[in-house]
Amino acid sequence: MLAVLMGWEMIPRYELEWTHRSLRPKPKLKEPPRAALICFHRYHTKEKVLNWAKQKQEVQWAGAGIHIYQDLTVELARRRAAGVRSGVVYPAKLRVTYYSSDFYFETVEAAEAWGRSEEWN
């Protein structure tokens, strides 16, 4: 289906590890299709599909709209929704960005104490 939508030249060696449809009843006429999970064999193929979907914005298959999203863990999705990013900077300081404010920590304990505080909750 992706190769037909994107064009065969975009994915010449279309390799998937596995695909699964969600466990819900088959949709009736005029209902949106079931969600499907796809695990790509190659990272660059997955990136190609995600970039294509971003550029295309509206994808139709058999008259129904299809939305393509990257799968995120629930925890990561919640942190992104709350505006929290994290990373390690040299020399080994943990940087946490909460919206547009950066906080730096030298120990894990200090970061955990900040995380439990009311300052950002």
All heavy atoms as an XYZ file, in Angstrom:
1011
protein
N       0.822     -1.177      0.000
C       0.000      0.000      0.000
C       0.880      1.261      0.000
O       0.624      2.179     -0.767
C      -0.912     -0.002      1.216
C      -1.751      1.239      1.322
S      -2.889      1.253      2.704
C      -1.816      1.742      4.021
N       1.908      1.317      0.884
C       2.774      2.496      0.914
C       3.489      2.691     -0.413
O       3.620      3.815     -0.892
C       3.797      2.378      2.039
C       3.287      2.638      3.440
C       4.369      2.368      4.459
C       2.780      4.053      3.577
N       3.961      1.596     -0.988
C       4.676      1.702     -2.267
C       3.749      2.235     -3.359
O       4.170      3.023     -4.203
C       5.252      0.353     -2.664
N       2.497      1.844     -3.347
C       1.543      2.337     -4.342
C       1.260      3.819     -4.099
O       1.253      4.619     -5.032
C       0.226      1.522     -4.293
C      -0.836      2.138     -5.170
C       0.492      0.078     -4.699
N       1.049      4.214     -2.843
C       0.767      5.610     -2.514
C       1.955      6.522     -2.814
O       1.796      7.598     -3.366
C       0.411      5.745     -1.029
C      -0.959      5.244     -0.611
C      -1.069      5.222      0.897
C      -2.039      6.120     -1.194
N       3.154      6.075     -2.435
C       4.345      6.911     -2.576
C       4.959      6.819     -3.962
O       5.730      7.675     -4.347
C       5.394      6.503     -1.542
C       4.979      6.787     -0.117
S       6.189      6.195      1.066
C       7.571      7.257      0.715
N       4.646      5.779     -4.670
C       5.277      5.539     -5.963
C       6.396      4.519     -5.782
O       7.169      4.597     -4.837
N       6.462      3.571     -6.642
C       7.429      2.479     -6.500
C       8.871      2.968     -6.509
O       9.742      2.363     -5.911
C       7.220      1.444     -7.603
C       5.950      0.694     -7.419
C       4.761      0.927     -8.033
C       5.717     -0.387     -6.522
N       3.804      0.060     -7.590
C       4.363     -0.766     -6.667
C       6.510     -1.080     -5.613
C       3.798     -1.790     -5.932
C       5.946     -2.109     -4.893
C       4.608     -2.460     -5.049
N       9.134      4.100     -7.184
C      10.516      4.595     -7.241
C      10.982      5.133     -5.879
O      12.169      5.191     -5.612
C      10.690      5.668     -8.317
C       9.930      6.965     -8.080
C       8.454      6.910     -8.438
O       8.003      5.928     -9.053
O       7.740      7.862     -8.084
N      10.051      5.553     -5.019
C      10.430      6.065     -3.694
C      10.919      4.944     -2.779
O      11.801      5.152     -1.962
C       9.231      6.757     -3.032
C       8.870      8.081     -3.627
S       9.988      9.383     -3.143
C       9.568      9.597     -1.431
N      10.335      3.767     -2.889
C      10.732      2.633     -2.054
C      10.985      1.443     -2.978
O      10.162      0.542     -3.095
C       9.647      2.262     -1.025
C       9.241      3.480     -0.218
C      10.137      1.175     -0.095
C       8.158      3.220      0.784
N      12.142      1.412     -3.653
C      12.385      0.317     -4.587
C      12.532     -1.036     -3.897
O      12.055     -2.037     -4.383
C      13.683      0.729     -5.279
C      14.319      1.712     -4.385
C      13.224      2.366     -3.603
N      13.190     -1.062     -2.732
C      13.323     -2.313     -1.995
C      12.567     -2.165     -0.690
O      13.137     -1.926      0.347
C      14.796     -2.624     -1.742
C      15.513     -2.927     -3.045
C      16.848     -3.515     -2.825
N      16.709     -4.745     -2.082
C      17.643     -5.233     -1.288
N      18.770     -4.610     -1.154
N      17.451     -6.354     -0.641
N      11.336     -2.281     -0.761
C      10.363     -2.076      0.299
C      10.492     -3.204      1.311
O      10.055     -4.300      1.077
C       9.039     -2.066     -0.442
C       7.797     -1.884      0.315
C       7.236     -0.645      0.417
C       7.159     -2.962      0.862
C       6.044     -0.480      1.042
C       5.961     -2.802      1.502
C       5.418     -1.555      1.590
O       4.222     -1.392      2.199
N      11.169     -2.941      2.428
C      11.430     -3.986      3.413
C      10.770     -3.647      4.745
O      11.017     -2.591      5.313
C      12.934     -4.151      3.617
C      13.638     -4.594      2.362
C      15.144     -4.641      2.553
O      15.635     -4.228      3.610
O      15.807     -5.092      1.627
N       9.958     -4.558      5.220
C       9.300     -4.408      6.507
C       9.655     -5.585      7.400
O       9.748     -6.709      6.937
C       7.783     -4.362      6.342
C       7.211     -3.277      5.437
C       5.716     -3.461      5.320
C       7.549     -1.920      5.974
N       9.836     -5.303      8.697
C      10.041     -6.381      9.666
C       8.699     -7.071      9.923
O       8.598     -8.270      9.855
C      10.590     -5.837     10.985
C      12.018     -5.366     10.926
C      13.005     -6.506     10.849
O      12.761     -7.569     11.446
O      14.019     -6.327     10.167
N       7.688     -6.263     10.263
C       6.357     -6.794     10.516
C       5.332     -5.674     10.425
O       5.667     -4.510     10.498
C       6.247     -7.491     11.869
C       6.792     -6.722     13.031
C       8.031     -6.866     13.606
C       6.145     -5.680     13.770
N       8.183     -5.984     14.639
C       7.034     -5.238     14.768
C       4.913     -5.056     13.685
C       6.740     -4.232     15.669
C       4.608     -4.047     14.581
C       5.511     -3.652     15.565
N       4.066     -6.065     10.269
C       2.946     -5.128     10.315
C       1.810     -5.775     11.109
O       1.650     -6.999     11.091
C       2.408     -4.772      8.914
O       1.926     -5.950      8.293
C       3.471     -4.125      8.067
N       1.057     -4.964     11.828
C      -0.088     -5.450     12.605
C      -1.221     -4.441     12.496
O      -0.994     -3.249     12.561
C       0.257     -5.587     14.095
C       1.212     -6.674     14.405
N       0.866     -7.994     14.397
C       2.525     -6.630     14.721
C       1.928     -8.720     14.715
N       2.943     -7.910     14.906
N      -2.425     -4.941     12.346
C      -3.601     -4.084     12.434
C      -4.086     -4.090     13.873
O      -3.906     -5.062     14.594
C      -4.716     -4.591     11.533
C      -4.518     -4.160     10.103
C      -5.706     -4.514      9.292
N      -5.459     -5.855      8.770
C      -6.368     -6.593      8.179
N      -7.587     -6.153      8.055
N      -6.073     -7.769      7.725
N      -4.738     -2.999     14.295
C      -5.253     -2.933     15.666
C      -6.377     -3.952     15.845
O      -7.040     -4.349     14.891
C      -5.747     -1.531     15.988
O      -6.832     -1.219     15.161
N      -6.579     -4.332     17.086
C      -7.595     -5.340     17.396
C      -8.955     -4.674     17.617
O      -9.431     -4.512     18.719
C      -7.190     -6.116     18.639
C      -5.919     -6.935     18.496
C      -5.542     -7.557     19.823
C      -6.096     -8.003     17.435
N      -9.554     -4.269     16.553
C     -10.919     -3.747     16.608
C     -11.657     -4.304     15.404
O     -11.039     -4.743     14.438
C     -10.955     -2.229     16.673
C     -10.464     -1.513     15.441
C     -10.783     -0.046     15.521
N     -11.669      0.262     14.403
C     -11.760      1.431     13.836
N     -11.071      2.439     14.295
N     -12.559      1.638     12.824
N     -12.984     -4.294     15.431
C     -13.735     -4.867     14.311
C     -13.428     -4.164     12.996
O     -13.040     -3.000     12.960
C     -15.193     -4.643     14.701
C     -15.181     -4.383     16.158
C     -13.848     -3.806     16.493
N     -13.618     -4.889     11.916
C     -13.423     -4.322     10.585
C     -14.360     -3.138     10.416
O     -15.542     -3.214     10.739
C     -13.721     -5.392      9.535
C     -13.402     -4.957      8.133
C     -13.607     -6.084      7.153
C     -13.299     -5.607      5.753
N     -13.462     -6.657      4.770
N     -13.845     -2.005      9.936
C     -14.696     -0.815      9.816
C     -15.777     -0.985      8.752
O     -15.581     -1.660      7.749
C     -13.719      0.288      9.432
C     -12.543     -0.408      8.869
C     -12.487     -1.762      9.496
N     -16.905     -0.346      9.004
C     -18.000     -0.355      8.042
C     -17.714      0.677      6.967
O     -16.784      1.469      7.072
C     -19.310     -0.039      8.752
C     -19.696     -1.102      9.744
C     -20.975     -0.766     10.446
C     -21.275     -1.916     11.392
N     -21.941     -1.531     12.590
N     -18.526      0.674      5.947
C     -18.395      1.638      4.860
C     -18.454      3.056      5.422
O     -19.234      3.342      6.309
C     -19.531      1.426      3.856
C     -19.345      2.067      2.493
C     -18.104      1.490      1.806
C     -20.568      1.832      1.635
N     -17.599      3.926      4.953
C     -17.504      5.337      5.360
C     -16.863      5.529      6.738
O     -16.784      6.643      7.227
C     -18.873      6.031      5.345
C     -19.559      6.014      4.013
C     -18.979      7.035      3.092
C     -19.767      7.045      1.795
N     -19.266      7.940      0.826
N     -16.427      4.461      7.415
C     -15.694      4.590      8.674
C     -14.203      4.622      8.374
O     -13.761      4.074      7.359
C     -15.995      3.414      9.610
C     -17.345      3.465     10.254
C     -17.527      2.356     11.274
O     -16.732      1.402     11.291
O     -18.476      2.455     12.047
N     -13.422      5.265      9.236
C     -11.978      5.299      8.993
C     -11.368      3.903      9.124
O     -11.893      3.060      9.848
C     -11.444      6.237     10.071
C     -12.484      6.247     11.128
C     -13.787      5.978     10.450
N     -10.278      3.643      8.422
C      -9.654      2.327      8.516
C      -9.049      2.090      9.902
O      -8.836      3.027     10.666
C      -8.559      2.373      7.444
C      -8.313      3.804      7.192
C      -9.574      4.533      7.515
N      -8.786      0.826     10.199
C      -8.155      0.475     11.471
C      -6.723      0.985     11.509
O      -6.071      1.128     10.477
C      -8.128     -1.046     11.645
C      -9.486     -1.644     11.849
C      -9.369     -3.114     12.037
N      -9.333     -3.759     10.719
C      -9.409     -5.051     10.524
N      -9.498     -5.865     11.547
N      -9.378     -5.550      9.317
N      -6.239      1.238     12.699
C      -4.840      1.640     12.865
C      -3.942      0.442     12.574
O      -4.303     -0.709     12.834
C      -4.602      2.133     14.281
N      -2.783      0.709     12.010
C      -1.809     -0.344     11.723
C      -0.447      0.096     12.233
O      -0.090      1.271     12.167
C      -1.740     -0.607     10.227
N       0.302     -0.842     12.762
C       1.675     -0.595     13.197
C       2.604     -1.223     12.178
O       2.386     -2.350     11.738
C       1.933     -1.213     14.567
C       1.108     -0.660     15.716
C       1.367     -1.471     16.977
C       1.449      0.791     15.944
N       3.656     -0.500     11.816
C       4.620     -0.997     10.840
C       6.014     -0.865     11.424
O       6.389      0.197     11.906
C       4.552     -0.197      9.520
C       3.153     -0.263      8.927
C       5.594     -0.696      8.533
C       2.956      0.664      7.749
N       6.768     -1.938     11.381
C       8.167     -1.904     11.808
C       9.028     -2.050     10.550
O       8.986     -3.076      9.875
C       8.460     -3.027     12.785
S      10.175     -3.042     13.346
N       9.792     -0.999     10.219
C      10.619     -1.007      9.023
C      11.935     -1.715      9.285
O      12.490     -1.634     10.373
C      10.902      0.429      8.558
C       9.687      1.128      8.034
C       8.927      1.927      8.858
C       9.296      0.974      6.715
C       7.797      2.573      8.381
C       8.175      1.606      6.233
C       7.425      2.411      7.063
N      12.435     -2.397      8.279
C      13.720     -3.093      8.378
C      14.869     -2.094      8.394
O      15.860     -2.287      9.081
C      13.877     -4.077      7.215
C      15.128     -4.879      7.261
N      15.365     -5.813      8.250
C      16.209     -4.874      6.461
C      16.544     -6.352      8.045
N      17.076     -5.800      6.965
N      14.734     -1.025      7.658
C      15.802     -0.021      7.565
C      15.300      1.336      8.060
O      14.213      1.787      7.717
C      16.284      0.110      6.125
C      16.834     -1.179      5.581
C      17.454     -0.970      4.219
N      17.766     -2.220      3.595
C      18.824     -2.967      3.900
N      19.662     -2.581      4.811
N      19.035     -4.096      3.263
N      16.152      1.988      8.856
C      15.818      3.290      9.438
C      15.556      4.328      8.351
O      14.600      5.097      8.441
C      16.966      3.745     10.351
C      16.758      5.104     10.943
C      15.912      5.277     12.029
C      17.387      6.214     10.409
C      15.702      6.524     12.576
C      17.187      7.474     10.951
C      16.351      7.614     12.033
O      16.149      8.866     12.565
N      16.383      4.356      7.326
C      16.211      5.390      6.296
C      14.897      5.228      5.532
O      14.326      6.202      5.052
C      17.412      5.450      5.344
C      17.516      4.311      4.399
N      18.088      3.120      4.738
C      17.100      4.187      3.122
C      18.027      2.299      3.698
N      17.428      2.927      2.709
N      14.386      4.011      5.424
C      13.084      3.806      4.779
C      11.982      4.413      5.636
O      11.077      5.081      5.132
C      12.817      2.311      4.540
O      13.907      1.757      3.813
C      11.530      2.096      3.786
N      12.066      4.191      6.952
C      11.088      4.772      7.874
C      11.119      6.300      7.785
O      10.081      6.949      7.704
C      11.374      4.339      9.311
C      10.420      4.967     10.321
C      10.831      4.688     11.729
C      11.830      5.742     12.129
N      12.049      5.873     13.548
N      12.316      6.873      7.765
C      12.451      8.327      7.670
C      11.880      8.854      6.356
O      11.250      9.907      6.329
C      13.919      8.738      7.823
C      14.429      8.580      9.238
C      13.665      9.443     10.233
O      13.501     10.648      9.982
O      13.222      8.900     11.258
N      12.102      8.119      5.269
C      11.540      8.515      3.972
C      10.021      8.579      4.031
O       9.402      9.527      3.550
C      11.934      7.481      2.909
C      12.820      7.978      1.836
C      12.923      6.905      0.772
C      14.291      6.917      0.159
N      14.452      5.938     -0.898
N       9.424      7.556      4.629
C       7.961      7.496      4.729
C       7.439      8.627      5.605
O       6.474      9.302      5.243
C       7.504      6.121      5.263
C       6.017      6.129      5.597
C       7.818      5.027      4.255
N       8.082      8.883      6.763
C       7.634      9.949      7.651
C       7.774     11.320      6.989
O       6.878     12.166      7.093
C       8.405      9.910      8.969
C       8.065      8.752      9.900
C       9.020      8.716     11.081
C       6.628      8.839     10.375
N       8.880     11.561      6.310
C       9.076     12.839      5.618
C       8.070     13.013      4.487
O       7.531     14.100      4.282
C      10.505     12.963      5.087
C      11.489     13.194      6.197
O      11.158     13.747      7.241
N      12.720     12.755      6.001
N       7.825     11.944      3.751
C       6.831     11.995      2.671
C       5.459     12.341      3.238
O       4.728     13.172      2.679
C       6.810     10.655      1.946
C       5.747     10.559      0.903
C       5.803     11.025     -0.379
C       4.449      9.969      1.052
N       4.625     10.752     -1.031
C       3.786     10.104     -0.175
C       3.798      9.343      2.100
C       2.495      9.637     -0.372
C       2.513      8.877      1.899
C       1.878      9.028      0.675
N       5.091     11.715      4.363
C       3.784     11.963      4.976
C       3.675     13.406      5.458
O       2.609     14.023      5.342
C       3.557     10.998      6.129
N       4.762     13.970      5.997
C       4.745     15.368      6.439
C       4.530     16.308      5.259
O       3.767     17.268      5.344
C       6.061     15.730      7.120
C       6.160     15.286      8.538
C       7.482     15.748      9.119
C       7.766     15.096     10.437
N       9.104     15.440     10.934
N       5.218     16.053      4.154
C       5.102     16.903      2.978
C       3.724     16.783      2.329
O       3.141     17.763      1.887
C       6.180     16.562      1.951
C       7.559     16.946      2.401
C       8.620     16.404      1.465
O       8.339     15.643      0.555
N       9.859     16.807      1.704
N       3.217     15.574      2.270
C       1.941     15.306      1.606
C       0.767     15.858      2.402
O      -0.197     16.348      1.830
C       1.799     13.791      1.418
C       0.718     13.370      0.509
C       1.096     13.559     -0.921
C       0.049     12.840     -1.751
N       0.104     13.190     -3.114
N       0.802     15.755      3.716
C      -0.218     16.207      4.659
C      -1.534     15.450      4.554
O      -2.061     15.025      5.550
C      -0.438     17.708      4.573
C       0.747     18.494      5.060
C       0.512     19.972      5.012
O      -0.473     20.439      4.469
N       1.434     20.728      5.567
N      -2.085     15.273      3.368
C      -3.337     14.516      3.217
C      -3.086     13.314      2.324
O      -2.705     13.460      1.175
C      -4.420     15.388      2.587
C      -5.371     15.957      3.585
C      -6.552     16.622      2.909
O      -7.196     15.971      2.070
O      -6.807     17.781      3.240
N      -3.298     12.130      2.887
C      -3.107     10.898      2.125
C      -4.442     10.171      2.087
O      -5.100     10.008      3.111
C      -2.027      9.999      2.785
C      -1.823      8.734      1.991
C      -0.722     10.758      2.943
N      -4.861      9.747      0.913
C      -6.134      9.040      0.739
C      -5.866      7.629      0.214
O      -5.033      7.445     -0.666
C      -7.017      9.786     -0.270
C      -7.444     11.160      0.165
C      -8.592     11.107      1.146
O      -9.481     10.271      1.036
N      -8.568     12.004      2.115
N      -6.591      6.662      0.743
C      -6.543      5.298      0.247
C      -7.979      4.790      0.188
O      -8.658      4.746      1.203
C      -5.688      4.406      1.157
C      -5.642      2.985      0.716
C      -6.396      1.957      1.196
C      -4.810      2.422     -0.288
N      -6.087      0.803      0.561
C      -5.099      1.052     -0.375
C      -3.851      2.936     -1.148
C      -4.467      0.195     -1.254
C      -3.215      2.080     -2.016
C      -3.529      0.731     -2.064
N      -8.435      4.453     -0.976
C      -9.798      3.955     -1.187
C     -10.831      4.918     -0.599
O     -11.794      4.498      0.035
C      -9.953      2.550     -0.596
N     -10.590      6.213     -0.760
C     -11.539      7.211     -0.295
C     -11.459      7.555      1.187
O     -12.191      8.402      1.657
N     -10.585      6.905      1.934
C     -10.448      7.171      3.369
C      -9.111      7.868      3.637
O      -8.109      7.556      2.999
C     -10.521      5.867      4.169
N      -9.116      8.802      4.573
C      -7.892      9.501      4.942
C      -6.980      8.612      5.764
O      -7.433      7.862      6.623
N      -5.692      8.690      5.492
C      -4.692      7.916      6.230
C      -3.729      8.898      6.883
O      -3.264      9.842      6.247
C      -3.923      6.971      5.294
C      -4.867      5.912      4.757
C      -2.759      6.324      6.016
C      -4.218      4.967      3.793
N      -3.436      8.674      8.144
C      -2.499      9.504      8.888
C      -1.304      8.646      9.284
O      -1.476      7.538      9.789
C      -3.159     10.086     10.135
C      -4.390     10.864      9.818
N      -4.347     12.169      9.375
C      -5.686     10.520      9.847
C      -5.566     12.589      9.159
N      -6.409     11.605      9.438
N      -0.107      9.165      9.070
C       1.118      8.417      9.376
C       1.861      9.171     10.465
O       2.214     10.341     10.296
C       1.995      8.253      8.125
C       1.214      7.487      7.056
C       3.300      7.539      8.471
C       1.902      7.397      5.711
N       2.085      8.503     11.608
C       2.774      9.093     12.743
C       3.896      8.178     13.199
O       3.797      6.959     13.073
C       1.821      9.268     13.934
C       0.611     10.103     13.644
C      -0.631      9.520     13.480
C       0.713     11.482     13.541
C      -1.754     10.283     13.228
C      -0.396     12.263     13.292
C      -1.631     11.655     13.137
O      -2.730     12.411     12.881
N       4.912      8.790     13.812
C       5.953      7.994     14.445
C       5.420      7.528     15.790
O       4.788      8.290     16.516
C       7.207      8.836     14.641
C       8.335      8.051     15.256
C       9.626      8.859     15.291
O       9.697      9.955     14.769
N      10.631      8.294     15.889
N       5.675      6.282     16.139
C       5.208      5.733     17.400
C       6.126      6.210     18.522
O       7.346      6.077     18.442
C       5.213      4.202     17.324
C       4.477      3.561     18.480
O       3.603      4.221     19.071
O       4.784      2.400     18.802
N       5.554      6.786     19.571
C       6.314      7.245     20.726
C       5.824      6.525     21.968
O       4.645      6.191     22.070
C       6.131      8.751     20.935
C       6.532      9.665     19.788
C       6.159     11.104     20.129
C       8.011      9.565     19.513
N       6.720      6.325     22.931
C       6.281      5.742     24.193
C       5.379      6.748     24.899
O       5.460      7.953     24.665
C       7.477      5.406     25.104
O       8.151      6.621     25.441
C       8.428      4.439     24.428
N       4.527      6.265     25.769
C       3.607      7.132     26.501
C       4.391      8.146     27.329
O       4.065      9.332     27.363
C       2.670      6.285     27.396
C       1.828      7.177     28.291
C       1.792      5.399     26.553
N       5.470      7.689     27.977
C       6.277      8.577     28.813
C       6.910      9.701     27.982
O       6.876     10.867     28.367
C       7.368      7.779     29.523
C       8.245      8.619     30.421
C       9.361      7.817     31.063
O       9.264      6.583     31.100
O      10.322      8.454     31.500
N       7.473      9.359     26.837
C       8.097     10.364     25.980
C       7.061     11.352     25.444
O       7.298     12.558     25.411
C       8.837      9.697     24.822
C       9.557     10.626     23.852
C      10.585     11.482     24.582
C      10.233      9.823     22.761
N       5.900     10.859     25.069
C       4.837     11.738     24.582
C       4.393     12.709     25.664
O       4.167     13.893     25.398
C       3.653     10.907     24.087
N       4.276     12.238     26.912
C       3.884     13.124     28.017
C       4.936     14.194     28.268
O       4.620     15.351     28.503
C       3.676     12.314     29.294
C       2.371     11.573     29.322
C       2.155     10.891     30.651
N       0.965     10.067     30.581
C       0.845      8.894     31.136
N       1.854      8.373     31.825
N      -0.260      8.205     31.028
N       6.213     13.791     28.248
C       7.287     14.770     28.477
C       7.302     15.814     27.373
O       7.481     16.997     27.637
C       8.643     14.069     28.564
C       8.835     13.344     29.866
C      10.275     13.005     30.139
N      11.074     12.724     28.976
C      11.823     11.657     28.804
N      11.882     10.740     29.726
N      12.536     11.498     27.716
N       7.133     15.403     26.126
C       7.119     16.356     25.022
C       5.927     17.303     25.147
O       6.034     18.489     24.889
C       7.075     15.641     23.681
C       8.405     15.065     23.300
C       8.351     14.527     21.902
N       9.652     14.016     21.493
C       9.898     13.511     20.306
N       8.943     13.446     19.401
N      11.094     13.066     20.016
N       4.772     16.761     25.541
C       3.581     17.589     25.699
C       3.768     18.601     26.827
O       3.241     19.705     26.769
C       2.361     16.715     25.973
N       4.542     18.233     27.851
C       4.791     19.138     28.975
C       5.916     20.119     28.671
O       6.217     20.986     29.478
C       5.136     18.324     30.219
N       6.564     19.983     27.512
C       7.637     20.897     27.142
C       8.966     20.550     27.782
O       9.829     21.407     27.926
N       9.173     19.300     28.196
C      10.409     18.898     28.864
C      11.318     18.181     27.877
O      10.903     17.238     27.217
C      10.116     17.957     30.068
C      11.398     17.474     30.699
C       9.257     18.669     31.082
N      12.550     18.659     27.761
C      13.595     17.986     26.976
C      14.775     17.762     27.907
O      14.963     18.499     28.867
C      14.066     18.879     25.829
C      13.093     19.095     24.755
C      13.668     19.935     23.638
N      15.056     20.301     23.908
C      15.728     21.236     23.269
N      15.150     21.916     22.332
N      16.975     21.519     23.560
N      15.588     16.769     27.610
C      16.770     16.545     28.442
C      17.946     16.166     27.564
O      17.784     15.745     26.427
C      16.504     15.446     29.472
O      16.229     14.233     28.812
N      19.150     16.329     28.111
C      20.368     15.978     27.392
C      21.566     16.119     28.313
O      21.479     16.693     29.392
N      22.690     15.596     27.896
C      23.914     15.685     28.672
C      24.881     16.596     27.928
O      25.094     16.432     26.730
C      24.548     14.287     28.889
C      25.852     14.408     29.641
C      23.588     13.389     29.641
N      25.462     17.556     28.630
C      26.422     18.473     28.027
C      27.784     18.277     28.687
O      27.882     17.862     29.832
C      25.970     19.952     28.148
C      24.747     20.204     27.323
C      25.742     20.337     29.581
N      28.854     18.573     27.959
C      30.204     18.436     28.486
C      30.489     19.587     29.431
O      30.111     20.717     29.151
C      31.206     18.444     27.322
C      32.618     18.199     27.759
C      33.058     16.916     27.999
C      33.485     19.261     27.947
C      34.354     16.687     28.404
C      34.776     19.044     28.351
C      35.212     17.753     28.592
O      36.482     17.535     29.001
N      31.127     19.419     30.549
C      31.644     18.209     31.165
C      30.608     17.543     32.066
O      30.463     17.920     33.219
C      32.831     18.684     31.974
C      32.470     20.071     32.400
C      31.575     20.602     31.302
N      29.901     16.600     31.541
C      28.974     15.732     32.275
C      28.009     16.472     33.189
O      27.919     16.210     34.363
C      29.736     14.667     33.043
N      27.287     17.419     32.631
C      26.203     18.085     33.358
C      24.912     17.714     32.657
O      24.848     17.678     31.439
C      26.367     19.607     33.332
C      27.496     20.123     34.171
C      27.502     21.640     34.138
C      28.662     22.173     34.938
N      28.724     23.636     34.859
N      23.911     17.457     33.428
C      22.604     17.150     32.857
C      21.874     18.465     32.628
O      21.781     19.290     33.531
C      21.794     16.259     33.793
C      20.362     15.979     33.360
C      20.344     15.169     32.074
C      19.611     15.261     34.452
N      21.397     18.662     31.414
C      20.628     19.861     31.098
C      19.186     19.444     30.858
O      18.907     18.544     30.076
C      21.159     20.541     29.846
C      20.299     21.761     29.480
C      20.708     22.391     28.186
N      20.399     21.453     27.112
C      20.952     21.515     25.906
N      21.852     22.416     25.631
N      20.607     20.648     24.986
N      18.270     20.102     31.528
C      16.844     19.877     31.321
C      16.255     21.202     30.860
O      16.428     22.226     31.520
C      16.148     19.391     32.611
C      14.652     19.265     32.392
C      16.734     18.069     33.075
N      15.585     21.168     29.713
C      14.926     22.357     29.195
C      13.439     22.220     29.442
O      12.809     21.275     28.977
C      15.184     22.520     27.683
O      16.585     22.520     27.465
C      14.571     23.797     27.160
N      12.901     23.132     30.208
C      11.468     23.134     30.490
C      10.908     24.385     29.850
O      11.182     25.501     30.285
C      11.222     23.110     31.997
C       9.767     23.145     32.372
C       8.927     22.104     32.011
C       9.235     24.206     33.073
C       7.589     22.123     32.339
C       7.898     24.240     33.412
C       7.088     23.198     33.046
O       5.751     23.226     33.370
N      10.155     24.193     28.763
C       9.741     25.250     27.860
C      10.997     25.982     27.411
O      11.844     25.391     26.786
C       8.673     26.151     28.472
C       7.340     25.432     28.535
C       6.937     24.805     29.696
C       6.533     25.356     27.427
C       5.736     24.118     29.744
C       5.329     24.672     27.464
C       4.935     24.056     28.629
O       3.755     23.374     28.670
N      11.221     27.230     27.735
C      12.408     27.899     27.218
C      13.464     28.124     28.291
O      14.443     28.820     28.049
C      12.018     29.237     26.582
O      11.364     30.039     27.542
N      13.309     27.542     29.471
C      14.283     27.699     30.560
C      15.156     26.464     30.664
O      14.660     25.343     30.664
C      13.567     27.919     31.891
O      12.737     29.051     31.825
N      16.477     26.670     30.777
C      17.424     25.564     30.937
C      17.828     25.442     32.397
O      18.094     26.444     33.065
C      18.679     25.789     30.098
C      18.418     25.625     28.615
O      17.453     24.934     28.269
O      19.195     26.179     27.816
N      17.880     24.199     32.883
C      18.325     23.900     34.238
C      19.471     22.905     34.128
O      19.366     21.912     33.400
C      17.179     23.299     35.066
C      15.993     24.210     35.199
C      14.968     24.180     34.266
C      15.908     25.113     36.243
C      13.880     25.015     34.370
C      14.819     25.964     36.358
C      13.799     25.913     35.421
N      20.573     23.157     34.853
C      21.756     22.296     34.806
C      21.954     21.627     36.156
O      21.809     22.267     37.202
C      23.000     23.119     34.449
C      22.945     23.672     33.051
C      22.393     24.921     32.797
C      23.435     22.936     31.981
C      22.324     25.418     31.505
C      23.370     23.436     30.686
C      22.808     24.679     30.462
O      22.751     25.157     29.183
N      22.313     20.333     36.119
C      22.519     19.560     37.335
C      23.822     18.778     37.225
O      24.133     18.237     36.171
C      21.347     18.593     37.563
C      20.017     19.278     37.589
C      19.219     19.292     36.465
C      19.576     19.924     38.729
C      17.994     19.935     36.467
C      18.355     20.577     38.745
C      17.557     20.578     37.607
N      24.568     18.730     38.339
C      25.834     17.997     38.348
C      25.676     16.597     38.903
O      26.544     15.756     38.697
C      26.888     18.786     39.120
C      27.125     20.130     38.451
C      28.478     20.714     38.767
O      29.341     20.003     39.281
O      28.647     21.897     38.461
N      24.572     16.325     39.608
C      24.348     14.988     40.143
C      22.930     14.535     39.804
O      22.028     15.363     39.599
C      24.524     14.948     41.682
O      23.513     15.767     42.283
C      25.907     15.425     42.099
N      22.755     13.235     39.785
C      21.431     12.670     39.531
C      20.475     13.041     40.651
O      19.303     13.347     40.414
C      21.533     11.130     39.384
C      20.164     10.496     39.293
C      22.380     10.772     38.188
N      20.985     13.043     41.868
C      20.151     13.367     43.025
C      19.582     14.780     42.922
O      18.419     15.025     43.247
C      20.950     13.214     44.331
C      21.318     11.788     44.665
C      22.523     11.265     43.871
O      23.302     12.083     43.319
O      22.669     10.032     43.797
N      20.416     15.724     42.476
C      19.952     17.110     42.328
C      18.848     17.198     41.271
O      17.851     17.900     41.450
C      21.115     18.021     41.956
N      19.001     16.469     40.174
C      17.986     16.472     39.122
C      16.696     15.828     39.618
O      15.594     16.321     39.340
C      18.504     15.741     37.888
N      16.824     14.729     40.362
C      15.629     14.065     40.898
C      14.906     14.963     41.891
O      13.681     15.022     41.907
C      16.010     12.739     41.554
C      16.369     11.667     40.561
C      16.837     10.380     41.223
O      17.196     10.397     42.426
O      16.851      9.350     40.528
N      15.676     15.666     42.738
C      15.056     16.575     43.710
C      14.306     17.686     42.979
O      13.191     18.057     43.362
C      16.124     17.154     44.633
N      14.885     18.218     41.916
C      14.218     19.252     41.128
C      12.950     18.686     40.479
O      11.918     19.346     40.447
C      15.163     19.789     40.054
C      14.509     20.804     39.167
C      14.317     22.117     39.426
C      13.945     20.560     37.868
N      13.674     22.722     38.372
C      13.426     21.784     37.402
C      13.825     19.431     37.066
C      12.814     21.906     36.171
C      13.206     19.564     35.839
C      12.706     20.793     35.404
N      13.045     17.447     39.985
C      11.885     16.820     39.347
C      10.729     16.613     40.298
O       9.566     16.670     39.907
N      11.032     16.362     41.570
C       9.983     16.167     42.572
C       9.446     17.495     43.113
O       8.401     17.533     43.733
C      10.515     15.331     43.736
C      10.601     13.868     43.403
C      10.924     13.061     44.658
N      11.984     12.131     44.325
C      13.261     12.255     44.622
N      13.677     13.272     45.322
N      14.138     11.357     44.238
N      10.161     18.579     42.901
C       9.770     19.877     43.448
C       8.544     20.420     42.720
O       8.189     19.964     41.638
C      10.922     20.876     43.358
O      11.089     21.281     42.017
N       7.958     21.419     43.291
C       6.771     22.050     42.715
C       7.150     23.074     41.652
O       6.299     23.667     41.024
C       5.940     22.724     43.806
C       5.360     21.745     44.799
C       4.383     20.776     44.175
O       3.575     21.211     43.331
O       4.434     19.581     44.493
N       8.446     23.326     41.456
C       8.895     24.368     40.542
C       8.393     24.163     39.124
O       8.095     25.098     38.406
C      10.434     24.411     40.545
C      11.011     25.544     39.759
C      12.508     25.626     39.898
O      13.062     25.053     40.843
O      13.120     26.255     39.034
N       8.279     22.930     38.683
C       7.868     22.697     37.288
C       6.600     21.874     37.168
O       6.081     21.709     36.101
C       8.995     22.050     36.499
C       9.232     20.626     36.831
C       9.883     20.135     37.907
C       8.803     19.500     36.094
N       9.899     18.775     37.894
C       9.251     18.346     36.760
C       8.099     19.332     34.909
C       8.999     17.076     36.316
C       7.865     18.049     34.461
C       8.307     16.947     35.157
N       6.071     21.345     38.237
C       4.875     20.496     38.161
C       3.629     21.284     37.963
O       3.328     22.281     38.337
C       4.741     19.616     39.398
C       5.751     18.487     39.353
O       6.114     18.048     38.286
N       6.203     18.044     40.500
